[in-house]
Each structure stands twice: as structure tokens, then as C-alpha cells.
Amino acid sequence: MRRAGDEVVLVARRKDRLNQLAAELGKAHVIAADLAKPKAPAELLKEIRSRDLWVRTLINNAGFGLRGRFDTLPLDRQLEMIDLNIRSLTNLAFVVLDDMRANGGGAILNVASTAAFQPGPNMAVYFATKAYVLSFTEALHEEWKDRGIKVSALCPGPTRTEFGDVAGIKALGSFDRLAMDAGRW
């Protein structure tokens, strides 16, 4: 929860979109970064600290999905998904814990998915990455709950965003139909 006086740091690849969102929020720091790159989380934290800020709450929501049979999707793209959905999320959580420990507390919200609770034919790697996010979050919750750091997972179902376009879901027709029948991806 944002408290009065808290500063928001928005991070994504597309700076133009970040600037637009920052304008809507009224006051926010914008940092353009590709979190899929291995050194990006550490570089991000360095940039945040250079602005004399620290991370009180991390909303760890970078990720994407792909729709199609495992053997028909490009392997390099599936590995990129694993890197972003798992490696970057894990890396970001790791690097912010120092700030949270040093400042007496904090919170991490990892965005998983309802996909975390079941296998996902035609989205096998995506569903598996979200199962990791949920399991990882539950483990961190147990490790940090007595140290003033809250770790939680958000598990949304199908939501109208650019996710469907990237994953190739739009080709199925109405995203609304997909939202009503999420189990048949």
C-alpha cells in the first residue's frame, strides 16, 4: 500500500509508456530497463540508490507468455520467458532484500497467475514459470515473515492487457470468451 509521501519508481523497457503513467500518477521516478538482462536488477538498484531512494515495496510483475505446443514454439523465445518470468523475478527479490533488511522491513508482491495451480497444455512453459513464482513466494513468505518483510503472490486470471497479444491468444477470437473459459487455453 502506498503511503503519503512514498515515491514510486516505474520500471519497464518502454520509456514513453512509463512517462505517460508517471504523468497520470502525478509523481513518479521513471527508469527504462530491460529486466530480462542478467545484470539489470543490480543496475536498477544502483540507479534507485543514486536517486537517494530505497525499495520499501517491490511489485515484481515483469513477464510474458506464449501460446502453442511446446515443440512448435521457438526454443529461444521460451528460454527468454523463463529468464524474465523466473530469473529476473528471483534476482529482483534478492537485490531488494538488502534494502529492506537495512531499513527494518518491506514487502514483495510477486505476480504469479491462476496458471500456477495447474498444468497448461499449449502454454506449458508459461504455466510452469508461474508455478515457480507461487512456490518461490510461499517459501520466501515463511523465511521472512518474522523479520518484518511481507512476501505475497498475486494470482490473477485472464486479464485484458497486451499479454494476450504477445502470447498469441488474440488469434483465438474474443478475449472475453477466453476469460470465461480459462481452462481451455
PyMOL commands that set and color helices and strands:
alter all, ss='L'
color gray80, all
select helices_A, chain A and resi 15-25+40-50+70-72+75-102+114-117+124-147+163-167+170-172+175-180+182-184
alter helices_A, ss='H'
color red, helices_A
select strands_A, chain A and resi 8-12+28-32+57-60+106-111+149-154
alter strands_A, ss='S'
color yellow, strands_A
deselect
rebuild
show_as cartoon
